[in-house]
């Protein structure tokens, strides 16, 4: 259990968003929770996709070159390998445990293609919105290998991997490679991957005012609060209550693996058309014209 600091109120489970079967790219099969419709978001999180299969027919076609504007994409690989290429000349090989953090800004054209023709491929892609003031900034890309992502053992067994933000286990403060302040990310994201043995628990402070959710990808958990515990099954996103300064997550009798995400909401209007996320319909129409005319990345 993470015993970082005393707390006043634990955030309970406000709602559950089941992952639904979907496909994207050139037919990659996945499960989409946040973002399965444009009304199912959690500011500033736009979408969370989980992909996971041992059938190469489900992933082999990959994600050929496609555009983005106005938000960030975070790809986290658990099993398998993909290669990122973009119009800026970046090439990144994403293997087990690695992360790619890309800010599309005013525009990027990139591809994500499997580097295997058999075996298991499993991971997540997260979309995080950018504020209006940053939607037209230059695109940027960072490849984060597993060696740069700290993993810390938990007192009750299991472990926590810190991709973004910080956590505290006992006297140890663990900071991920993506830090909102030093990376100048307006949303100040927290991104943890946690594995718990049966019946154990994990506790994490959540910054006041930030939105947060838990997505279970193995086993099941319960989200604790002063009103009791509410179960959260696998392949579902559990949106946490807005009030409270911590979350306590308890693994089921079979243990659990989950990601915990939190970030500062932007409170701005969202207009989305496929790979473009802006604040107004006029900005979307501009993005479409820019892409069609070759000016999206200019």
C-alpha positions as CSV (number, residue, x, y, z in Angstrom):
1,X,0.0,0.0,0.0
2,X,1.2,3.5,-0.9
3,X,1.2,5.4,2.4
4,X,2.3,8.8,1.2
5,X,0.3,11.2,3.4
6,X,-2.8,11.4,5.5
7,X,-5.9,12.3,3.6
8,X,-9.3,13.9,4.2
9,X,-11.5,12.1,1.7
10,X,-10.9,9.2,-0.6
11,X,-12.4,9.6,-4.1
12,X,-15.1,7.0,-4.7
13,X,-16.3,5.6,-8.0
14,X,-18.6,8.0,-9.9
15,X,-19.3,6.0,-13.0
16,X,-18.1,3.0,-15.0
17,X,-17.4,3.2,-18.8
18,X,-17.2,-0.3,-20.3
19,X,-14.7,-0.8,-23.1
20,X,-16.4,-1.6,-26.4
21,X,-15.0,-3.5,-29.3
22,X,-13.8,-1.2,-32.1
23,X,-11.2,-1.0,-34.8
24,X,-8.9,1.8,-36.0
25,X,-6.1,2.4,-38.4
26,X,-6.1,-0.2,-41.2
27,X,-8.4,-2.6,-39.1
28,X,-6.5,-3.0,-35.8
29,X,-8.9,-4.5,-33.3
30,X,-9.1,-2.8,-29.9
31,X,-11.3,-2.0,-27.0
32,X,-12.3,1.7,-26.5
33,X,-13.6,3.1,-23.2
34,X,-13.2,6.8,-23.0
35,X,-13.9,8.2,-26.4
36,X,-16.3,5.4,-27.5
37,X,-18.6,8.3,-28.4
38,X,-17.9,12.1,-28.4
39,X,-20.0,12.4,-25.2
40,X,-17.9,9.9,-23.3
41,X,-14.8,11.8,-22.3
42,X,-13.2,13.0,-19.1
43,X,-11.6,16.5,-19.6
44,X,-8.7,16.6,-20.7
45,X,-8.7,12.9,-21.7
46,X,-10.3,12.4,-25.1
47,X,-9.9,8.6,-25.6
48,X,-8.3,5.5,-24.2
49,X,-7.8,2.4,-26.4
50,X,-6.6,-1.0,-25.1
51,X,-5.3,-3.3,-27.8
52,X,-4.4,-6.9,-26.9
53,X,-4.4,-10.0,-29.0
54,X,-2.2,-13.0,-30.1
55,X,-3.8,-13.1,-33.5
56,X,-1.7,-11.2,-36.0
57,X,-4.7,-10.7,-38.3
58,X,-6.0,-8.3,-35.6
59,X,-3.0,-6.0,-35.7
60,X,-0.8,-6.7,-38.7
61,X,-2.2,-3.9,-40.9
62,X,-1.2,-1.4,-38.3
63,X,-1.8,2.4,-38.5
64,X,-0.5,3.7,-41.9
65,X,0.3,7.4,-42.3
66,X,-2.5,9.6,-40.9
67,X,-2.8,13.2,-39.6
68,X,-3.4,14.7,-36.1
69,X,-4.0,18.2,-34.9
70,X,-4.8,19.8,-31.5
71,X,-3.9,17.1,-28.9
72,X,-1.3,14.7,-27.6
73,X,-1.1,10.9,-28.2
74,X,0.6,8.6,-25.6
75,X,1.3,5.0,-26.7
76,X,2.3,2.5,-24.0
77,X,3.4,-0.9,-25.1
78,X,3.2,-3.9,-22.8
79,X,3.8,-6.7,-25.2
80,X,5.0,-6.6,-28.8
81,X,6.8,-4.0,-31.0
82,X,5.7,-1.1,-33.2
83,X,7.6,1.5,-35.1
84,X,6.7,5.2,-35.2
85,X,7.6,7.4,-38.2
86,X,6.5,11.0,-38.8
87,X,6.9,13.8,-41.3
88,X,9.6,15.4,-39.0
89,X,11.9,12.5,-39.6
90,X,11.4,10.9,-36.2
91,X,11.7,7.1,-36.1
92,X,11.0,5.3,-32.9
93,X,10.9,1.6,-32.1
94,X,8.4,1.0,-29.4
95,X,9.0,-2.3,-27.5
96,X,7.7,-4.0,-24.3
97,X,7.5,-1.4,-21.5
98,X,8.2,1.6,-23.7
99,X,6.2,4.8,-24.2
100,X,5.9,7.3,-27.1
101,X,4.7,10.8,-26.1
102,X,3.7,12.9,-29.1
103,X,2.2,16.4,-29.2
104,X,0.5,16.8,-32.5
105,X,0.2,20.6,-32.0
106,X,-0.6,22.3,-35.3
107,X,-0.1,19.1,-37.2
108,X,1.7,15.9,-37.6
109,X,1.5,13.0,-40.1
110,X,2.7,9.8,-38.7
111,X,2.4,6.0,-38.9
112,X,2.6,3.2,-36.3
113,X,3.3,-0.1,-37.8
114,X,3.8,-3.5,-36.2
115,X,7.4,-4.9,-36.2
116,X,6.2,-8.5,-35.8
117,X,4.1,-10.9,-37.8
118,X,3.2,-13.3,-34.9
119,X,2.9,-13.3,-31.1
120,X,1.1,-11.1,-28.7
121,X,0.7,-7.4,-29.1
122,X,-0.8,-5.5,-26.1
123,X,-0.8,-1.9,-24.9
124,X,-2.7,1.4,-24.7
125,X,-3.1,4.6,-26.7
126,X,-4.3,7.6,-24.8
127,X,-5.4,11.0,-26.3
128,X,-4.9,14.1,-24.1
129,X,-6.4,17.4,-25.2
130,X,-4.3,20.5,-25.6
131,X,-5.5,24.0,-24.5
132,X,-6.5,26.5,-27.2
133,X,-3.3,28.4,-26.6
134,X,-1.2,25.3,-27.5
135,X,-3.2,23.7,-30.3
136,X,-1.2,25.4,-33.0
137,X,2.3,25.0,-31.4
138,X,4.9,23.0,-33.4
139,X,4.6,19.2,-33.2
140,X,7.0,17.3,-30.9
141,X,7.8,13.7,-30.2
142,X,9.6,11.8,-27.4
143,X,10.6,8.2,-27.3
144,X,10.8,6.9,-23.8
145,X,12.5,3.4,-23.4
146,X,11.7,1.1,-20.5
147,X,15.0,1.9,-18.8
148,X,13.9,5.5,-18.3
149,X,10.6,4.6,-16.6
150,X,11.0,3.9,-12.9
151,X,9.4,0.7,-11.4
152,X,9.1,0.4,-7.6
153,X,8.1,-2.6,-5.5
154,X,5.1,-2.1,-3.2
155,X,5.2,-3.2,0.5
156,X,2.3,-5.7,0.0
157,X,3.8,-7.1,-3.1
158,X,3.2,-6.0,-6.7
159,X,4.8,-2.9,-8.2
160,X,4.0,0.6,-9.6
161,X,5.5,2.0,-12.8
162,X,5.6,5.8,-13.1
163,X,5.2,7.0,-16.7
164,X,4.1,10.6,-15.8
165,X,3.8,12.5,-12.6
166,X,4.9,11.2,-9.2
167,X,4.0,8.7,-6.5
168,X,5.4,8.0,-3.0
169,X,6.0,4.6,-1.6
170,X,7.1,4.7,2.1
171,X,9.9,7.3,2.2
172,X,10.6,7.0,-1.5
173,X,9.3,9.6,-3.9
174,X,9.3,8.3,-7.5
175,X,9.1,10.7,-10.4
176,X,8.3,9.6,-14.0
177,X,10.1,10.8,-17.1
178,X,7.1,13.0,-18.0
179,X,6.6,15.7,-15.4
180,X,4.0,18.4,-15.9
181,X,6.2,21.2,-14.5
182,X,9.5,20.4,-16.2
183,X,7.9,19.3,-19.5
184,X,5.6,22.4,-19.5
185,X,2.5,20.3,-19.9
186,X,-0.6,22.4,-19.0
187,X,-2.6,19.3,-18.1
188,X,0.0,18.2,-15.5
189,X,-0.7,14.5,-16.2
190,X,-0.4,11.5,-13.8
191,X,0.0,8.1,-15.5
192,X,0.7,5.0,-13.4
193,X,0.7,1.3,-14.3
194,X,0.1,-0.8,-11.1
195,X,0.2,-4.5,-10.5
196,X,-1.3,-5.8,-7.2
197,X,-1.4,-9.3,-5.7
198,X,-4.7,-10.7,-4.4
199,X,-6.4,-8.6,-1.7
200,X,-3.7,-5.9,-1.5
201,X,-4.3,-2.2,-2.0
202,X,-2.7,0.9,-3.5
203,X,-3.3,4.5,-2.4
204,X,-2.4,7.5,-4.5
205,X,-2.9,11.3,-3.9
206,X,-4.9,13.0,-6.5
207,X,-4.4,16.8,-7.0
208,X,-7.4,18.8,-6.0
209,X,-9.5,19.8,-9.1
210,X,-7.9,17.2,-11.3
211,X,-10.0,14.6,-13.1
212,X,-9.0,11.0,-12.6
213,X,-9.9,7.5,-13.7
214,X,-8.8,3.9,-13.3
215,X,-8.7,1.3,-16.2
216,X,-8.4,-2.4,-15.2
217,X,-6.8,-4.6,-17.8
218,X,-6.3,-7.8,-15.7
219,X,-8.3,-9.1,-12.8
220,X,-10.7,-6.7,-11.0
221,X,-10.5,-4.1,-8.2
222,X,-12.7,-2.2,-5.8
223,X,-12.6,1.6,-5.3
224,X,-12.8,2.4,-1.6
225,X,-14.5,5.5,-0.1
226,X,-16.1,6.4,3.2
227,X,-19.3,5.0,1.8
228,X,-17.8,1.6,1.2
229,X,-16.2,-0.1,-1.8
230,X,-17.6,-0.3,-5.4
231,X,-16.3,-3.0,-7.8
232,X,-14.6,-2.2,-11.1
233,X,-14.3,-5.1,-13.6
234,X,-11.6,-5.6,-16.2
235,X,-11.8,-3.8,-19.6
236,X,-13.7,-0.8,-18.0
237,X,-12.8,2.7,-17.1
238,X,-13.8,3.8,-13.6
239,X,-14.2,7.6,-13.4
240,X,-13.5,8.9,-9.9
241,X,-15.5,11.5,-8.0
242,X,-14.3,15.1,-8.3
243,X,-14.1,15.6,-4.6
244,X,-11.3,14.2,-2.5
245,X,-7.5,14.1,-2.4
246,X,-6.7,10.4,-2.7
247,X,-7.8,7.2,-4.2
248,X,-7.6,3.7,-2.6
249,X,-7.7,0.7,-5.0
250,X,-8.1,-2.8,-3.7
251,X,-7.3,-5.9,-5.8
252,X,-9.7,-8.8,-6.1
253,X,-9.0,-12.3,-4.9
254,X,-7.3,-12.9,-8.3
255,X,-5.1,-9.8,-8.1
256,X,-5.2,-7.0,-10.7
257,X,-3.3,-4.8,-13.1
258,X,-4.6,-1.4,-14.0
259,X,-3.6,2.1,-15.1
260,X,-4.4,5.2,-13.0
261,X,-4.6,8.5,-14.9
262,X,-5.3,12.0,-13.6
263,X,-4.9,15.5,-15.1
264,X,-5.9,19.1,-14.9
265,X,-9.1,19.7,-16.9
266,X,-9.1,22.5,-19.5
267,X,-12.7,23.5,-19.3
268,X,-12.8,24.5,-23.0
269,X,-15.2,23.6,-25.8
270,X,-14.3,20.5,-27.8
271,X,-15.1,20.0,-31.4
272,X,-13.7,16.8,-32.9
273,X,-13.6,15.5,-36.4
274,X,-11.7,12.2,-36.5
275,X,-8.0,13.0,-35.9
276,X,-8.5,16.7,-35.5
277,X,-9.6,18.2,-32.1
278,X,-10.1,21.9,-31.9
279,X,-12.4,24.4,-30.1
280,X,-14.7,25.5,-32.9
281,X,-16.2,24.1,-36.1
282,X,-14.4,26.8,-38.1
283,X,-11.0,25.5,-36.8
284,X,-11.9,22.0,-37.8
285,X,-12.8,23.1,-41.3
286,X,-9.4,24.9,-41.4
287,X,-7.7,21.7,-40.3
288,X,-9.4,19.7,-43.1
289,X,-8.5,22.3,-45.7
290,X,-4.9,22.5,-44.4
291,X,-4.6,18.7,-44.6
292,X,-6.1,18.5,-48.1
293,X,-3.8,21.3,-49.4
294,X,-0.6,20.0,-47.7
295,X,-0.5,22.9,-45.2
296,X,-1.3,20.9,-42.0
297,X,2.3,20.5,-41.0
298,X,3.6,23.8,-42.4
